[in-house]
């Protein structure tokens, strides 16, 4: 039984509010943020989400809830981007706190106005900009509301290739992290790197994987076969998520040329136009491209129509190397019983190969060999995938300690923002 079996607490806490600040990309690209909102509402809290932008799939994921999403779109002054650009837009004396001078004053005021009448239990800031934004709003409110830092991407001062991250942002992150009452991060390895880099000794740290919320999905579907015109008898090897060099997509498309005739490689996810054209030049008939996103609630149906999940990563930075519990696609695959072929990084080997739910490879050219090994004993690999999901990746069970902590914060026993 997974952690989602926590009894519904009714509306007993709807007079208490938790606000989420999500800044790093659209809300619907962050399963952890969506699942946090759902878990908090199940626990009886009123949930307010402040995002940089949201898409219709956000509303789909939260359609049957009372979660309120405020979309700070790009049509007005942005509160994100580099410090130099934003400092030209606002007064340097904002909140009389120089460290917040790189935030757009209008955004802080807007968020503070939204939350002013709410009896806040805590603000949760996602990644550095979400943390800084939440901290600035907490100070503007002047109520000493506790702030929790939720780390999704691993931003390190000495290793952040591929991530927009300045020295000034790191300074802001460290100052705000010192004041935070707790940190949420995916696993012990990532927690150790983040806390050491920010000079945080001790403190409350919760380990929550970037996994789906809910029971395993055992029923197979024909979602991709119907959507892409794939013959029913063919096996689908699914690459889900961003289609780019980070996921070694071009190399994988080349490797698929040697796949057996009854295999189809499906690449589903967002892709830049130039990369799409390059991929189309490499892809042969057994590669099906499915650009774009589906609604978050549609993902299980899509994934359940595949037979095997592929999660390859370029060793770009520490965050990518320590990706196992932060990989949204691996959790989705395992939930639907898909064995996984993934990169041979130490933590991926422990998460996938050592648990018997997949095979690691050094190169995309080895994917076919790994897949044949899995298909030779598919039923056993599939059952181990389900077990690994329930034990290691299901979000609800892992988030329970956070709910317990917030209950203590609510009564004054869990710390404050001071």
C-alpha atoms as a printed R data frame, in Angstrom:
    type eleno elety resid chain resno       x       y       z
1   ATOM     1    CA   UNK     A     1   0.000   0.000   0.000
2   ATOM     2    CA   UNK     A     2   1.389   3.388  -0.965
3   ATOM     3    CA   UNK     A     3   1.398   6.585   1.038
4   ATOM     4    CA   UNK     A     4  -1.620   7.984  -0.775
5   ATOM     5    CA   UNK     A     5  -3.808   5.980   1.597
6   ATOM     6    CA   UNK     A     6  -3.617   8.709   4.255
7   ATOM     7    CA   UNK     A     7  -7.223   9.310   5.391
8   ATOM     8    CA   UNK     A     8  -8.843  12.448   3.983
9   ATOM     9    CA   UNK     A     9  -8.866  15.034   6.739
10  ATOM    10    CA   UNK     A    10 -11.916  16.818   5.411
11  ATOM    11    CA   UNK     A    11 -12.061  20.609   5.497
12  ATOM    12    CA   UNK     A    12 -10.754  20.939   9.040
13  ATOM    13    CA   UNK     A    13  -7.746  23.018   7.925
14  ATOM    14    CA   UNK     A    14  -9.165  25.070   5.092
15  ATOM    15    CA   UNK     A    15  -8.748  28.171   7.245
16  ATOM    16    CA   UNK     A    16  -4.981  27.496   7.146
17  ATOM    17    CA   UNK     A    17  -3.000  28.250   3.988
18  ATOM    18    CA   UNK     A    18   0.240  27.036   2.448
19  ATOM    19    CA   UNK     A    19   1.554  29.011  -0.554
20  ATOM    20    CA   UNK     A    20   3.840  27.578  -3.239
21  ATOM    21    CA   UNK     A    21   6.203  29.753  -5.310
22  ATOM    22    CA   UNK     A    22   7.154  28.023  -8.575
23  ATOM    23    CA   UNK     A    23   9.491  29.948 -10.840
24  ATOM    24    CA   UNK     A    24  11.628  27.577 -12.875
25  ATOM    25    CA   UNK     A    25   9.523  26.991 -15.952
26  ATOM    26    CA   UNK     A    26   5.809  26.247 -16.284
27  ATOM    27    CA   UNK     A    27   4.025  24.660 -13.354
28  ATOM    28    CA   UNK     A    28   2.973  21.644 -15.403
29  ATOM    29    CA   UNK     A    29   6.617  20.678 -15.952
30  ATOM    30    CA   UNK     A    30   7.060  20.140 -12.217
31  ATOM    31    CA   UNK     A    31   5.391  16.955 -10.947
32  ATOM    32    CA   UNK     A    32   6.753  17.632  -7.457
33  ATOM    33    CA   UNK     A    33   5.005  21.009  -7.277
34  ATOM    34    CA   UNK     A    34   1.713  19.621  -8.592
35  ATOM    35    CA   UNK     A    35   1.867  16.671  -6.195
36  ATOM    36    CA   UNK     A    36   2.741  18.952  -3.276
37  ATOM    37    CA   UNK     A    37  -0.393  20.977  -3.963
38  ATOM    38    CA   UNK     A    38  -2.516  17.834  -4.152
39  ATOM    39    CA   UNK     A    39  -1.078  16.353  -0.945
40  ATOM    40    CA   UNK     A    40  -1.505  19.597   0.964
41  ATOM    41    CA   UNK     A    41  -5.133  19.864  -0.050
42  ATOM    42    CA   UNK     A    42  -5.743  16.254   0.917
43  ATOM    43    CA   UNK     A    43  -4.334  17.149   4.315
44  ATOM    44    CA   UNK     A    44  -6.959  19.889   4.620
45  ATOM    45    CA   UNK     A    45  -4.922  22.995   3.792
46  ATOM    46    CA   UNK     A    46  -5.988  25.768   1.471
47  ATOM    47    CA   UNK     A    47  -3.307  25.903  -1.219
48  ATOM    48    CA   UNK     A    48  -2.291  28.998  -3.181
49  ATOM    49    CA   UNK     A    49   0.197  28.598  -6.021
50  ATOM    50    CA   UNK     A    50   2.079  31.548  -7.493
51  ATOM    51    CA   UNK     A    51   3.702  30.686 -10.806
52  ATOM    52    CA   UNK     A    52   5.586  32.502 -13.508
53  ATOM    53    CA   UNK     A    53   3.269  31.032 -16.098
54  ATOM    54    CA   UNK     A    54   0.843  28.147 -16.301
55  ATOM    55    CA   UNK     A    55  -0.681  26.115 -19.091
56  ATOM    56    CA   UNK     A    56  -4.054  24.442 -19.487
57  ATOM    57    CA   UNK     A    57  -2.628  21.159 -18.234
58  ATOM    58    CA   UNK     A    58  -2.043  22.838 -14.868
59  ATOM    59    CA   UNK     A    59  -5.743  23.459 -14.652
60  ATOM    60    CA   UNK     A    60  -6.433  19.863 -15.726
61  ATOM    61    CA   UNK     A    61  -4.210  18.424 -13.001
62  ATOM    62    CA   UNK     A    62  -5.887  20.593 -10.373
63  ATOM    63    CA   UNK     A    63  -9.335  20.751 -11.979
64  ATOM    64    CA   UNK     A    64 -11.206  18.904  -9.238
65  ATOM    65    CA   UNK     A    65  -9.489  20.720  -6.376
66  ATOM    66    CA   UNK     A    66  -9.827  24.056  -4.650
67  ATOM    67    CA   UNK     A    67  -6.158  24.910  -5.267
68  ATOM    68    CA   UNK     A    68  -5.855  28.527  -6.455
69  ATOM    69    CA   UNK     A    69  -3.206  29.265  -9.118
70  ATOM    70    CA   UNK     A    70  -2.090  32.863  -9.679
71  ATOM    71    CA   UNK     A    71  -0.303  33.213 -12.992
72  ATOM    72    CA   UNK     A    72   2.347  35.952 -13.039
73  ATOM    73    CA   UNK     A    73   2.694  35.904 -16.795
74  ATOM    74    CA   UNK     A    74   5.353  37.486 -18.960
75  ATOM    75    CA   UNK     A    75   3.136  40.348 -20.120
76  ATOM    76    CA   UNK     A    76   4.195  42.532 -17.186
77  ATOM    77    CA   UNK     A    77   7.458  43.223 -15.399
78  ATOM    78    CA   UNK     A    78   9.220  39.931 -14.837
79  ATOM    79    CA   UNK     A    79  10.479  39.004 -11.409
80  ATOM    80    CA   UNK     A    80  12.806  36.416 -12.873
81  ATOM    81    CA   UNK     A    81  15.878  36.860 -15.120
82  ATOM    82    CA   UNK     A    82  19.226  38.378 -14.359
83  ATOM    83    CA   UNK     A    83  19.791  40.829 -11.538
84  ATOM    84    CA   UNK     A    84  21.264  43.535 -13.767
85  ATOM    85    CA   UNK     A    85  18.197  43.745 -16.010
86  ATOM    86    CA   UNK     A    86  15.714  43.794 -13.151
87  ATOM    87    CA   UNK     A    87  17.614  46.274 -10.998
88  ATOM    88    CA   UNK     A    88  17.026  48.880 -13.707
89  ATOM    89    CA   UNK     A    89  13.285  48.436 -13.271
90  ATOM    90    CA   UNK     A    90  12.861  49.010  -9.569
91  ATOM    91    CA   UNK     A    91  13.887  51.193  -6.671
92  ATOM    92    CA   UNK     A    92  17.090  49.964  -4.979
93  ATOM    93    CA   UNK     A    93  15.583  50.496  -1.539
94  ATOM    94    CA   UNK     A    94  12.979  47.781  -1.970
95  ATOM    95    CA   UNK     A    95  11.930  46.544   1.474
96  ATOM    96    CA   UNK     A    96  15.056  48.251   2.781
97  ATOM    97    CA   UNK     A    97  16.791  44.961   2.010
98  ATOM    98    CA   UNK     A    98  19.526  45.197  -0.638
99  ATOM    99    CA   UNK     A    99  19.537  41.428  -1.148
100 ATOM   100    CA   UNK     A   100  16.069  41.623  -2.701
101 ATOM   101    CA   UNK     A   101  16.931  44.437  -5.087
102 ATOM   102    CA   UNK     A   102  16.962  42.091  -8.070
103 ATOM   103    CA   UNK     A   103  13.291  41.216  -7.702
104 ATOM   104    CA   UNK     A   104  10.640  43.275  -9.415
105 ATOM   105    CA   UNK     A   105   8.899  45.260  -6.686
106 ATOM   106    CA   UNK     A   106   5.531  44.929  -8.384
107 ATOM   107    CA   UNK     A   107   5.678  41.159  -8.178
108 ATOM   108    CA   UNK     A   108   6.464  41.157  -4.481
109 ATOM   109    CA   UNK     A   109   3.646  43.610  -3.846
110 ATOM   110    CA   UNK     A   110   1.215  41.590  -5.947
111 ATOM   111    CA   UNK     A   111   2.036  38.347  -4.162
112 ATOM   112    CA   UNK     A   112   1.917  39.991  -0.735
113 ATOM   113    CA   UNK     A   113  -1.484  41.452  -1.538
114 ATOM   114    CA   UNK     A   114  -2.779  38.039  -2.609
115 ATOM   115    CA   UNK     A   115  -1.597  36.433   0.626
116 ATOM   116    CA   UNK     A   116  -2.174  39.285   3.096
117 ATOM   117    CA   UNK     A   117  -5.543  38.022   4.305
118 ATOM   118    CA   UNK     A   118  -4.503  34.379   4.407
119 ATOM   119    CA   UNK     A   119  -3.683  32.698   7.749
120 ATOM   120    CA   UNK     A   120  -0.401  31.320   6.473
121 ATOM   121    CA   UNK     A   121   1.249  28.203   7.852
122 ATOM   122    CA   UNK     A   122   4.242  28.315   5.494
123 ATOM   123    CA   UNK     A   123   5.559  29.464   2.129
124 ATOM   124    CA   UNK     A   124   7.345  26.867  -0.021
125 ATOM   125    CA   UNK     A   125   9.831  28.215  -2.572
126 ATOM   126    CA   UNK     A   126  10.957  25.988  -5.443
127 ATOM   127    CA   UNK     A   127  14.573  26.281  -6.575
128 ATOM   128    CA   UNK     A   128  16.638  29.433  -5.958
129 ATOM   129    CA   UNK     A   129  14.303  32.024  -7.494
130 ATOM   130    CA   UNK     A   130  11.235  30.522  -5.863
131 ATOM   131    CA   UNK     A   131  13.032  30.513  -2.511
132 ATOM   132    CA   UNK     A   132  14.143  34.139  -2.861
133 ATOM   133    CA   UNK     A   133  10.706  35.261  -4.023
134 ATOM   134    CA   UNK     A   134   8.969  33.461  -1.146
135 ATOM   135    CA   UNK     A   135  11.453  34.935   1.340
136 ATOM   136    CA   UNK     A   136  10.923  38.474   0.036
137 ATOM   137    CA   UNK     A   137   7.151  38.096   0.265
138 ATOM   138    CA   UNK     A   138   7.389  36.665   3.789
139 ATOM   139    CA   UNK     A   139   9.415  39.697   4.838
140 ATOM   140    CA   UNK     A   140   7.022  42.072   3.085
141 ATOM   141    CA   UNK     A   141   4.116  40.539   4.986
142 ATOM   142    CA   UNK     A   142   5.980  41.043   8.252
143 ATOM   143    CA   UNK     A   143   4.300  38.062   9.894
144 ATOM   144    CA   UNK     A   144   7.423  35.885  10.301
145 ATOM   145    CA   UNK     A   145   5.754  33.168   8.263
146 ATOM   146    CA   UNK     A   146   8.121  30.173   7.903
147 ATOM   147    CA   UNK     A   147   9.706  29.497   4.517
148 ATOM   148    CA   UNK     A   148  10.600  26.016   3.257
149 ATOM   149    CA   UNK     A   149  13.164  25.538   0.483
150 ATOM   150    CA   UNK     A   150  12.182  22.875  -2.077
151 ATOM   151    CA   UNK     A   151  15.143  21.996  -4.322
152 ATOM   152    CA   UNK     A   152  14.304  20.493  -7.704
153 ATOM   153    CA   UNK     A   153  17.304  21.237  -9.918
154 ATOM   154    CA   UNK     A   154  20.679  20.984  -8.205
155 ATOM   155    CA   UNK     A   155  22.188  24.477  -8.425
156 ATOM   156    CA   UNK     A   156  25.780  24.470  -7.166
157 ATOM   157    CA   UNK     A   157  28.158  27.433  -7.141
158 ATOM   158    CA   UNK     A   158  30.946  25.376  -8.701
159 ATOM   159    CA   UNK     A   159  28.909  23.166 -11.030
160 ATOM   160    CA   UNK     A   160  25.798  24.382 -12.841
161 ATOM   161    CA   UNK     A   161  26.457  23.787 -16.537
162 ATOM   162    CA   UNK     A   162  23.307  24.238 -18.564
163 ATOM   163    CA   UNK     A   163  21.504  26.198 -15.832
164 ATOM   164    CA   UNK     A   164  20.918  29.967 -15.656
165 ATOM   165    CA   UNK     A   165  22.654  30.767 -12.396
166 ATOM   166    CA   UNK     A   166  24.681  33.816 -11.358
167 ATOM   167    CA   UNK     A   167  26.931  34.534  -8.403
168 ATOM   168    CA   UNK     A   168  24.379  37.051  -7.177
169 ATOM   169    CA   UNK     A   169  21.627  34.460  -7.253
170 ATOM   170    CA   UNK     A   170  23.800  32.057  -5.268
171 ATOM   171    CA   UNK     A   171  24.378  34.765  -2.663
172 ATOM   172    CA   UNK     A   172  20.628  35.366  -2.413
173 ATOM   173    CA   UNK     A   173  19.941  31.660  -2.236
174 ATOM   174    CA   UNK     A   174  22.406  31.169   0.622
175 ATOM   175    CA   UNK     A   175  20.993  34.046   2.669
176 ATOM   176    CA   UNK     A   176  17.431  32.837   2.254
177 ATOM   177    CA   UNK     A   177  18.344  29.191   2.792
178 ATOM   178    CA   UNK     A   178  19.914  30.094   6.144
179 ATOM   179    CA   UNK     A   179  16.545  31.512   7.249
180 ATOM   180    CA   UNK     A   180  14.458  28.611   5.932
181 ATOM   181    CA   UNK     A   181  12.927  26.294   8.499
182 ATOM   182    CA   UNK     A   182  13.389  23.177   6.365
183 ATOM   183    CA   UNK     A   183  14.763  21.838   3.095
184 ATOM   184    CA   UNK     A   184  13.087  19.354   0.762
185 ATOM   185    CA   UNK     A   185  15.340  17.586  -1.721
186 ATOM   186    CA   UNK     A   186  15.156  14.282  -3.566
187 ATOM   187    CA   UNK     A   187  17.803  12.109  -1.873
188 ATOM   188    CA   UNK     A   188  20.776  12.031   0.488
189 ATOM   189    CA   UNK     A   189  23.411  12.615  -2.213
190 ATOM   190    CA   UNK     A   190  21.716  15.723  -3.549
191 ATOM   191    CA   UNK     A   191  20.982  16.962  -0.024
192 ATOM   192    CA   UNK     A   192  24.628  16.667   0.978
193 ATOM   193    CA   UNK     A   193  25.821  18.624  -2.076
194 ATOM   194    CA   UNK     A   194  23.204  21.376  -1.694
195 ATOM   195    CA   UNK     A   195  23.572  21.883   2.062
196 ATOM   196    CA   UNK     A   196  27.376  21.938   1.922
197 ATOM   197    CA   UNK     A   197  27.377  24.437  -0.946
198 ATOM   198    CA   UNK     A   198  24.997  26.749   0.906
199 ATOM   199    CA   UNK     A   199  26.798  26.396   4.235
200 ATOM   200    CA   UNK     A   200  23.796  24.854   5.991
201 ATOM   201    CA   UNK     A   201  24.736  22.736   9.001
202 ATOM   202    CA   UNK     A   202  22.010  20.583  10.472
203 ATOM   203    CA   UNK     A   203  18.449  21.726  10.080
204 ATOM   204    CA   UNK     A   204  15.414  19.762   9.000
205 ATOM   205    CA   UNK     A   205  15.815  17.990   5.681
206 ATOM   206    CA   UNK     A   206  13.158  15.866   3.998
207 ATOM   207    CA   UNK     A   207  13.906  13.455   1.158
208 ATOM   208    CA   UNK     A   208  11.109  13.302  -1.416
209 ATOM   209    CA   UNK     A   209  11.701  11.812  -4.892
210 ATOM   210    CA   UNK     A   210  10.389  13.499  -8.023
211 ATOM   211    CA   UNK     A   211   7.902  10.703  -8.511
212 ATOM   212    CA   UNK     A   212   4.223  10.371  -9.393
213 ATOM   213    CA   UNK     A   213   1.430  10.407  -6.853
214 ATOM   214    CA   UNK     A   214  -0.801   7.354  -6.659
215 ATOM   215    CA   UNK     A   215  -1.076   3.608  -6.906
216 ATOM   216    CA   UNK     A   216   0.706   1.581  -9.596
217 ATOM   217    CA   UNK     A   217  -1.005   1.561 -13.003
218 ATOM   218    CA   UNK     A   218  -1.271  -2.071 -14.074
219 ATOM   219    CA   UNK     A   219  -3.739  -1.787 -16.926
220 ATOM   220    CA   UNK     A   220  -2.143  -1.467 -20.361
221 ATOM   221    CA   UNK     A   221  -3.472   1.026 -22.908
222 ATOM   222    CA   UNK     A   222  -3.160   1.603 -26.658
223 ATOM   223    CA   UNK     A   223  -2.633   5.356 -26.286
224 ATOM   224    CA   UNK     A   224   0.532   5.708 -28.384
225 ATOM   225    CA   UNK     A   225  -0.497   3.075 -30.895
226 ATOM   226    CA   UNK     A   226  -3.708   4.977 -31.633
227 ATOM   227    CA   UNK     A   227  -2.126   8.419 -31.505
228 ATOM   228    CA   UNK     A   228   0.826   7.592 -33.782
229 ATOM   229    CA   UNK     A   229  -0.604   4.793 -35.919
230 ATOM   230    CA   UNK     A   230   1.617   2.043 -34.498
231 ATOM   231    CA   UNK     A   231   0.646  -1.560 -35.265
232 ATOM   232    CA   UNK     A   232  -0.760  -3.317 -32.214
233 ATOM   233    CA   UNK     A   233   1.778  -6.149 -32.291
234 ATOM   234    CA   UNK     A   234   4.831  -3.912 -32.083
235 ATOM   235    CA   UNK     A   235   6.768  -3.230 -28.894
236 ATOM   236    CA   UNK     A   236   7.078   0.426 -27.938
237 ATOM   237    CA   UNK     A   237  10.324   1.696 -26.410
238 ATOM   238    CA   UNK     A   238   9.497   5.096 -24.949
239 ATOM   239    CA   UNK     A   239  11.765   8.094 -24.486
240 ATOM   240    CA   UNK     A   240   9.604  10.569 -22.541
241 ATOM   241    CA   UNK     A   241  10.486  14.101 -21.494
242 ATOM   242    CA   UNK     A   242  12.671  16.731 -23.105
243 ATOM   243    CA   UNK     A   243  13.997  15.679 -26.515
244 ATOM   244    CA   UNK     A   244  17.491  17.149 -26.581
245 ATOM   245    CA   UNK     A   245  21.184  16.391 -26.214
246 ATOM   246    CA   UNK     A   246  20.807  16.244 -22.421
247 ATOM   247    CA   UNK     A   247  18.834  13.046 -23.041
248 ATOM   248    CA   UNK     A   248  21.138  11.912 -25.876
249 ATOM   249    CA   UNK     A   249  18.197  11.915 -28.272
250 ATOM   250    CA   UNK     A   250  20.116  12.122 -31.564
251 ATOM   251    CA   UNK     A   251  22.396   9.261 -30.534
252 ATOM   252    CA   UNK     A   252  19.369   7.212 -29.540
253 ATOM   253    CA   UNK     A   253  17.670   7.835 -32.892
254 ATOM   254    CA   UNK     A   254  20.801   6.617 -34.682
255 ATOM   255    CA   UNK     A   255  20.958   3.521 -32.477
256 ATOM   256    CA   UNK     A   256  17.325   2.731 -33.304
257 ATOM   257    CA   UNK     A   257  18.336   1.968 -36.893
258 ATOM   258    CA   UNK     A   258  19.513  -1.423 -35.632
259 ATOM   259    CA   UNK     A   259  16.361  -2.237 -33.645
260 ATOM   260    CA   UNK     A   260  14.386  -5.356 -34.631
261 ATOM   261    CA   UNK     A   261  11.497  -4.760 -37.025
262 ATOM   262    CA   UNK     A   262   8.870  -5.317 -34.347
263 ATOM   263    CA   UNK     A   263  10.254  -2.533 -32.124
264 ATOM   264    CA   UNK     A   264   9.266   1.135 -32.367
265 ATOM   265    CA   UNK     A   265  11.103   3.961 -30.597
266 ATOM   266    CA   UNK     A   266   8.726   6.735 -29.554
267 ATOM   267    CA   UNK     A   267  10.161  10.092 -28.503
268 ATOM   268    CA   UNK     A   268   7.552  12.149 -26.692
269 ATOM   269    CA   UNK     A   269   8.149  15.573 -25.178
270 ATOM   270    CA   UNK     A   270   9.035  19.200 -25.849
271 ATOM   271    CA   UNK     A   271  11.607  19.872 -28.568
272 ATOM   272    CA   UNK     A   272  13.103  22.966 -30.162
273 ATOM   273    CA   UNK     A   273  12.408  23.427 -33.913
274 ATOM   274    CA   UNK     A   274  16.080  23.197 -34.958
275 ATOM   275    CA   UNK     A   275  16.565  20.019 -32.942
276 ATOM   276    CA   UNK     A   276  13.373  18.544 -34.393
277 ATOM   277    CA   UNK     A   277  14.689  19.056 -37.909
278 ATOM   278    CA   UNK     A   278  18.015  17.436 -36.992
279 ATOM   279    CA   UNK     A   279  16.215  14.511 -35.390
280 ATOM   280    CA   UNK     A   280  13.941  14.027 -38.382
281 ATOM   281    CA   UNK     A   281  17.038  13.764 -40.563
282 ATOM   282    CA   UNK     A   282  18.401  10.964 -38.350
283 ATOM   283    CA   UNK     A   283  15.177   9.088 -37.621
284 ATOM   284    CA   UNK     A   284  14.138   6.149 -39.758
285 ATOM   285    CA   UNK     A   285  10.763   4.446 -40.091
286 ATOM   286    CA   UNK     A   286  10.879   2.757 -36.698
287 ATOM   287    CA   UNK     A   287  11.215   6.099 -34.863
288 ATOM   288    CA   UNK     A   288   8.014   7.973 -34.092
289 ATOM   289    CA   UNK     A   289   8.203  11.583 -32.898
290 ATOM   290    CA   UNK     A   290   5.517  13.000 -30.634
291 ATOM   291    CA   UNK     A   291   6.507  16.629 -29.963
292 ATOM   292    CA   UNK     A   292   4.868  18.653 -27.221
293 ATOM   293    CA   UNK     A   293   3.239  17.935 -23.876
294 ATOM   294    CA   UNK     A   294   0.104  16.167 -22.788
295 ATOM   295    CA   UNK     A   295  -1.891  17.094 -19.714
296 ATOM   296    CA   UNK     A   296  -0.278  15.805 -16.529
297 ATOM   297    CA   UNK     A   297  -3.307  13.593 -15.880
298 ATOM   298    CA   UNK     A   298  -2.826  11.967 -19.294
299 ATOM   299    CA   UNK     A   299   0.722  10.792 -18.631
300 ATOM   300    CA   UNK     A   300  -0.168   7.432 -17.041
301 ATOM   301    CA   UNK     A   301  -2.290   6.461 -20.063
302 ATOM   302    CA   UNK     A   302   0.503   7.450 -22.422
303 ATOM   303    CA   UNK     A   303   3.247   5.634 -20.509
304 ATOM   304    CA   UNK     A   304   1.115   2.526 -19.916
305 ATOM   305    CA   UNK     A   305   0.914   1.962 -23.667
306 ATOM   306    CA   UNK     A   306   4.678   1.396 -23.897
307 ATOM   307    CA   UNK     A   307   6.650  -1.731 -23.036
308 ATOM   308    CA   UNK     A   308   9.977  -0.264 -21.930
309 ATOM   309    CA   UNK     A   309  11.173   3.137 -20.736
310 ATOM   310    CA   UNK     A   310  14.408   4.801 -21.812
311 ATOM   311    CA   UNK     A   311  16.079   7.387 -19.558
312 ATOM   312    CA   UNK     A   312  19.493   8.359 -20.898
313 ATOM   313    CA   UNK     A   313  21.426  11.337 -19.556
314 ATOM   314    CA   UNK     A   314  24.529  13.250 -20.606
315 ATOM   315    CA   UNK     A   315  26.967  13.620 -17.713
316 ATOM   316    CA   UNK     A   316  26.683  17.402 -17.882
317 ATOM   317    CA   UNK     A   317  26.866  18.359 -14.201
318 ATOM   318    CA   UNK     A   318  26.453  16.997 -10.672
319 ATOM   319    CA   UNK     A   319  22.712  17.402 -10.853
320 ATOM   320    CA   UNK     A   320  22.552  15.260 -13.975
321 ATOM   321    CA   UNK     A   321  24.934  12.660 -12.567
322 ATOM   322    CA   UNK     A   322  22.880  12.363  -9.359
323 ATOM   323    CA   UNK     A   323  19.606  12.153 -11.273
324 ATOM   324    CA   UNK     A   324  18.048   8.887 -10.088
325 ATOM   325    CA   UNK     A   325  15.513  10.200  -7.570
326 ATOM   326    CA   UNK     A   326  15.122  13.508  -9.436
327 ATOM   327    CA   UNK     A   327  14.140  11.881 -12.727
328 ATOM   328    CA   UNK     A   328  10.465  12.386 -13.376
329 ATOM   329    CA   UNK     A   329  10.438   9.930 -16.264
330 ATOM   330    CA   UNK     A   330  11.875   7.005 -14.291
331 ATOM   331    CA   UNK     A   331   9.149   7.304 -11.675
332 ATOM   332    CA   UNK     A   332   6.479   7.461 -14.393
333 ATOM   333    CA   UNK     A   333   7.906   4.384 -16.121
334 ATOM   334    CA   UNK     A   334   8.070   2.329 -12.923
335 ATOM   335    CA   UNK     A   335   4.545   3.304 -11.894
336 ATOM   336    CA   UNK     A   336   3.261   1.725 -15.111
337 ATOM   337    CA   UNK     A   337   5.463  -1.356 -14.765
338 ATOM   338    CA   UNK     A   338   7.886  -0.383 -17.517
339 ATOM   339    CA   UNK     A   339  11.392  -1.768 -17.024
340 ATOM   340    CA   UNK     A   340  13.995   0.931 -17.594
341 ATOM   341    CA   UNK     A   341  17.119   1.265 -19.716
342 ATOM   342    CA   UNK     A   342  19.202   4.089 -18.299
343 ATOM   343    CA   UNK     A   343  22.714   5.512 -18.090
344 ATOM   344    CA   UNK     A   344  25.386   3.787 -16.050
345 ATOM   345    CA   UNK     A   345  25.777   6.402 -13.328
346 ATOM   346    CA   UNK     A   346  26.376   5.119  -9.808
347 ATOM   347    CA   UNK     A   347  23.034   6.238  -8.385
348 ATOM   348    CA   UNK     A   348  21.098   5.056 -11.435
349 ATOM   349    CA   UNK     A   349  22.748   1.663 -11.144
350 ATOM   350    CA   UNK     A   350  21.666   1.416  -7.506
351 ATOM   351    CA   UNK     A   351  18.134   2.610  -8.292
352 ATOM   352    CA   UNK     A   352  17.458   0.581 -11.437
353 ATOM   353    CA   UNK     A   353  19.924  -2.218 -12.068
354 ATOM   354    CA   UNK     A   354  20.572  -3.323  -8.483
355 ATOM   355    CA   UNK     A   355  16.816  -3.503  -7.832
356 ATOM   356    CA   UNK     A   356  16.285  -5.658 -10.911
357 ATOM   357    CA   UNK     A   357  13.863  -3.300 -12.636
358 ATOM   358    CA   UNK     A   358  16.117  -2.325 -15.509
359 ATOM   359    CA   UNK     A   359  19.534  -2.344 -17.167
360 ATOM   360    CA   UNK     A   360  22.216   0.350 -17.333
361 ATOM   361    CA   UNK     A   361  24.218   1.170 -20.454
362 ATOM   362    CA   UNK     A   362  27.301   3.238 -21.188
363 ATOM   363    CA   UNK     A   363  26.174   4.319 -24.643
364 ATOM   364    CA   UNK     A   364  22.896   4.613 -26.596
365 ATOM   365    CA   UNK     A   365  24.249   1.999 -29.012
366 ATOM   366    CA   UNK     A   366  23.848  -0.549 -26.196
367 ATOM   367    CA   UNK     A   367  20.126   0.086 -25.724
368 ATOM   368    CA   UNK     A   368  19.123  -2.774 -28.043
369 ATOM   369    CA   UNK     A   369  21.242  -5.275 -26.101
370 ATOM   370    CA   UNK     A   370  19.776  -4.094 -22.798
371 ATOM   371    CA   UNK     A   371  16.218  -4.233 -24.153
372 ATOM   372    CA   UNK     A   372  16.677  -7.789 -25.396
373 ATOM   373    CA   UNK     A   373  17.861  -8.808 -21.924
374 ATOM   374    CA   UNK     A   374  14.725  -7.266 -20.421
375 ATOM   375    CA   UNK     A   375  12.346  -8.804 -22.961
376 ATOM   376    CA   UNK     A   376  13.870 -12.231 -22.323
377 ATOM   377    CA   UNK     A   377  12.419 -12.147 -18.778
378 ATOM   378    CA   UNK     A   378   9.864  -9.382 -19.136
379 ATOM   379    CA   UNK     A   379   7.322 -10.495 -16.548
380 ATOM   380    CA   UNK     A   380   9.899 -10.554 -13.748
381 ATOM   381    CA   UNK     A   381  11.338  -7.170 -14.728
382 ATOM   382    CA   UNK     A   382   7.829  -5.706 -14.840
383 ATOM   383    CA   UNK     A   383   6.893  -6.915 -11.355
384 ATOM   384    CA   UNK     A   384  10.147  -5.593  -9.910
385 ATOM   385    CA   UNK     A   385   9.418  -2.238 -11.564
386 ATOM   386    CA   UNK     A   386   6.093  -2.027  -9.725
387 ATOM   387    CA   UNK     A   387   7.756  -2.918  -6.424
388 ATOM   388    CA   UNK     A   388  10.509  -0.352  -6.905
389 ATOM   389    CA   UNK     A   389   7.920   2.329  -7.627
390 ATOM   390    CA   UNK     A   390   5.950   1.642  -4.475
391 ATOM   391    CA   UNK     A   391   9.035   1.491  -2.272
392 ATOM   392    CA   UNK     A   392  11.200   4.281  -3.696
393 ATOM   393    CA   UNK     A   393   9.325   6.596  -6.065
394 ATOM   394    CA   UNK     A   394   5.685   7.024  -4.990
395 ATOM   395    CA   UNK     A   395   5.420  10.652  -3.920
396 ATOM   396    CA   UNK     A   396   2.665  10.365  -1.335
397 ATOM   397    CA   UNK     A   397   4.388   8.047   1.110
398 ATOM   398    CA   UNK     A   398   7.624  10.026   0.949
399 ATOM   399    CA   UNK     A   399   5.812  13.351   1.481
400 ATOM   400    CA   UNK     A   400   4.091  12.217   4.700
401 ATOM   401    CA   UNK     A   401   6.906  13.491   6.994
402 ATOM   402    CA   UNK     A   402   6.561  16.944   5.411
403 ATOM   403    CA   UNK     A   403   2.873  17.004   6.321
404 ATOM   404    CA   UNK     A   404   3.718  15.962   9.870
405 ATOM   405    CA   UNK     A   405   6.282  18.774  10.059
406 ATOM   406    CA   UNK     A   406   3.821  21.379   8.764
407 ATOM   407    CA   UNK     A   407   1.323  20.249  11.387
408 ATOM   408    CA   UNK     A   408   3.953  21.026  14.021
409 ATOM   409    CA   UNK     A   409   4.722  24.365  12.397
410 ATOM   410    CA   UNK     A   410   1.026  25.156  12.516
411 ATOM   411    CA   UNK     A   411   1.007  24.639  16.290
412 ATOM   412    CA   UNK     A   412   4.290  26.486  16.779
413 ATOM   413    CA   UNK     A   413   6.315  23.358  17.491
414 ATOM   414    CA   UNK     A   414   8.128  23.125  14.175
415 ATOM   415    CA   UNK     A   415  10.206  26.281  14.082
416 ATOM   416    CA   UNK     A   416   9.705  29.730  12.648
417 ATOM   417    CA   UNK     A   417  11.162  31.872   9.984
418 ATOM   418    CA   UNK     A   418  13.353  33.714  12.448
